[in-house]
Amino acid sequence: MPIHTQDYRHWEGTLKPRNYTRWWIIAKAELKLLAQRKIVRLIVAIPPIIYIFVHAILIYIINQVPDATLPFEVNADFFQKFLFRLVPPSAMLIALIAIFGGSGLIATDLKNNALSLYLSKPISWIDYLIGKFAVIGILLGCLTVVPGLLLFLEQVLLADISFLKENYWLPFSIIAYSALIVLSAGLLILLFSSLTSNPRYATIGFCAVWFGSPVIQQLLKTITRTSKTAVVSLWANYDIIGSALFASSYDHAVHWIWTLLTLLALIAFCIFMLRHRIRAVEIVK
């Protein structure tokens, strides 16, 4: 009796017409796995809900309680700071969601040799990458663009028509700003997840860049005595591009176009490296 090896083989069947939904199978499976982990549900769901709920209450108080004296008002700067602040909690919440939701997306597949199984099916590296990114993108989107638009809608309903006339452009800024944050942060955690088979190492690498780049930028700023070193920090780049999108001021001597190019270069680099890492284990027919 012949002995056959149990290697993974290419799928040789016929593709269905709707091959553009193949990535959603991966995303749906990963979301189900994350939902089954209690620690992920607690970390990814409860703190963001509290953060969003507090801002919703503040908008209600400002519009419905005339005697309330708060040190700010609901304007473009309010929505910019809701999406990302240079200090916690928003930066911390994004990091927590990225770590608990994305650090093991690719690392676990590498650990269990599941990546070869994925690519032995009628799934390309693009389908695999989109499916994995969709998971972290959905989680981060539920913290940024979705509540940002809902808070804007709440303000429009509670305020007079003059707010909408003056700030009709805010939804576009919210979407653009959220897209840059989600793309850069989501692809960054996926990149570190693809470099190791241990999610803990992916977490360490992401935290080193996410929390370390602002520290390095402050050190360089102290040494060089110029704020042009802001392009080194992810947080400063977010602040500058956000200030440009929401028509507010910032303290860095860097034009917003340079921060945009920096973030786009980071996104392109992450995609290039992820393509290289995924295709390194792709089965050649």
N, C-alpha and C positions, 0 to 999 in steps of 0.2 A: 504494500500500500504506500503510495507516495506521501511524502511529508511536505506540507505547505507552510510557509511562514505566515505569521499573522500581522503583516505590515498593513498600514493604512493605504488604501488605493484611491485613485481618482474616481469620482462618480461619473458614470458613462451613460446616464439616462438622458431624457429630453427635458430641457428647461421649460417651466411654465411661462406663459406670456408676461405675468406680473412679476418679473424678476427685480423690479425696483423696490419691492417690499421685503427683500431678503434680509436687509439690515435690521428691520423691525423685529424679526424673530429673535435675534441676538439681544437686542435691547429689552424686549419683553421678558426674556428668560432671566437676564441679570437683575431687572427691577424686582421680579418675584423673589429672587434669592436674597436681595437686600431687604425686602419687606419682611422676610422670615427671621431676620436677625434683630433681636430686641434692642441691642445697644445702638444699632444703626437707626432704628425707628425713633429712639429717644433723642439721639444727638442731632439727627438730620431734620426731625420734624418739630420738636417742642421749642428749642431756642429760636428758630426762625419765626414760628407762629407768634411767640411772645414779642419779638422784635417788631413784626408787622402790626400786631394788635396795638402796641403802644403808640406807633405813629398814627394809626387810624383814630385812636382816642384823642390824640393831640389835635388832629385836624377837626374833629368834632367839637372839641372845647373851644378852639380858636374861633370857629364860625357860629357856635350856638350859645356860648357863654360870654356876653359882652364885657363883663367885669373881670374876666380872667386876664392876668398880666403874665405873659410868657416872653422870654428873651429872644424870640424869633417869630417869624411869620411864614405862612405857607406861600412860597415863591419858588423860583427855579433853583435857588440854592438849597432849599429844603429837600427837593427831590434828588439833587446831586448827592447830598450828604446821606440821604437814605440809601442810595445804591452803593456808595463806597465812601468811607471816612478814612482819614489818615491814621486814626486811632480806633481801637475796638469800640463797638462790637461788630460792625459790619465786616471788617477785614478778618476778624477771628471767625465769624460765622461762615464766610466763604472758605476759609482754610479747613474748618471742621467738616463741611459738606464734601469738599474735595478729597480730604483724607479718608473719611469713613465711607464715602460713596465711590471713590475712584482708585484708591491705592492698590486694591486687589483685582481690578478689572482684567488686566493683562497678566500681572504677576502670578495670579492663581492659575491661569491657563498654562503659563510656562512651567509652573511647578507640577501640574498634573498632566503635562504633555497633551493638553486639550487643543492647543493651537493647531497642531498638525491635523487633528480630527476635524476642526472647523474648515480648514483649507482643503481637506480632501473631499469636501462637499462642493456643490455648485455655488461657492461663495468666494468672491475675490477679496484681496486685501483691503480694497476700498469699502466693500460691504462690511467687513469685520471692523474696520476702524470707525465707520459711521455708526455702526451698532453700539460699539463701546462708548463712543463720544456722546451718543444720544442719551445714555444713562446719566452721565455726569452733567450733560447739558440741560436735561429736564430738571434735575435736582437744583442746579444753580439758577435756572430760569425761574423756578418757583420762589426764589429768594430775591430776584432782581426785576426782571421785566414784567412778570405777571402781577406781583403786588404793587410795583411802581405804577402801572397803568390803572390798577384798581384804586389806588390812593388818589391818583389824578382825577379819576371819575368821581370819587367821593367829594373831592374839593369842588369840582364843577357843579355837582348837585347841591352842595350846601352853600356855596358862595353865589354872589350875583353874577350877572352875565359879563360884567367888565373883566373878571378874571379870565374867562375863556377867550375874550377878544384880545387880551394882552399876552396870553400864554398858550395860544392854539398850537404852537410849534413844539411844546414840551413833550408830547407823546413820541415824536420822531427822535428827539434827543434821548429819551428814556430807552427806546429800542436800540439806538445806535450804541449808546454807552453800555448797556447791558450786554449787547452782542460782543463788544471788545473784551469785557471782563470775563464773560462765560467762555469765549473762544480761547483766550490766553491762559486762564486758570485751568480750564478743563483739559486742554491739550498738554499743559505742563505736567499735571498729575499723571496723565496717561503716558507721557514720555518716561517719567521716572518709574512708572509701573512696568513699562516694557524693558527696562534695563536690568531687572532683577526678578527672581522667582520668589522673593520674600516681600510681602506688602510692607513690612516694617522698614525695610531699607528704602522703599519708595516714599514712605512717609518722611523719613529723615531727609532725603534729598529734596523733596518738595518744601519742607519747612526751612531748610537751609537757604533756598532761593527766596521763598515768600517772606520770611521774617529776617533773613540775613541781608538781603539787598538794601532795605532801608537803613540798616546799621552801617553797612559799608558806605552808602551814600553820605551819611552824616559824618563819618570819619573823613572821607575825601573832601567834603565841604569845609570841615574844620582845618584841614591841612592846606587846601588850595585857596580857601577864603572866597569861594565863588559858588553860587547855586547852580552853575551849569552842569554840575555832576548829577543833576536830578535824573538824567537818562539812565543812570545805573540802577535806580530804585524802581521796582514795579509799582509801589504805592505812589511815588511821586509822578510817574508816568500816567497813572490813572487820574490823579488829581489835576494834572495839566490838561489832559484831553477832555476830562469832565468839565473843567472850567471853560474850555472853548465851546463845548457843546451846549452848556447851560448859561453862557454869556456872563460868567462871573470872573472875579480876579483871582490871581494866585501869586505866590511869593517866589517862584523859581524863574531865573533868567534864561529860560529855554522856550523857544517858540513851539507851539503845539504841533506843528508839522513834524518836528524831529521826534516827539514822543509817539506820534502816530506811526512813523516809519519804524521806530524801535519796536512797538507792539506788533506791527505787521511782520517784521523780521523775526520776532520770537515765534509767532504763529507759524510762519513758513518753515522755520528751523525745526519746530516740533513735528510738523507734518512730514518733513523730509526724513527725520530720524525715525519716526514711527513707521514710515513706509519701509525703510531699510531693515528695521528690527522685525517687522511682520513678514516681509518677503524673504528674510534669511531662513525661515523655517517653512516656507511655502513649498509644497511638493511639486516637482517638475514632472509633468506627464511623459 
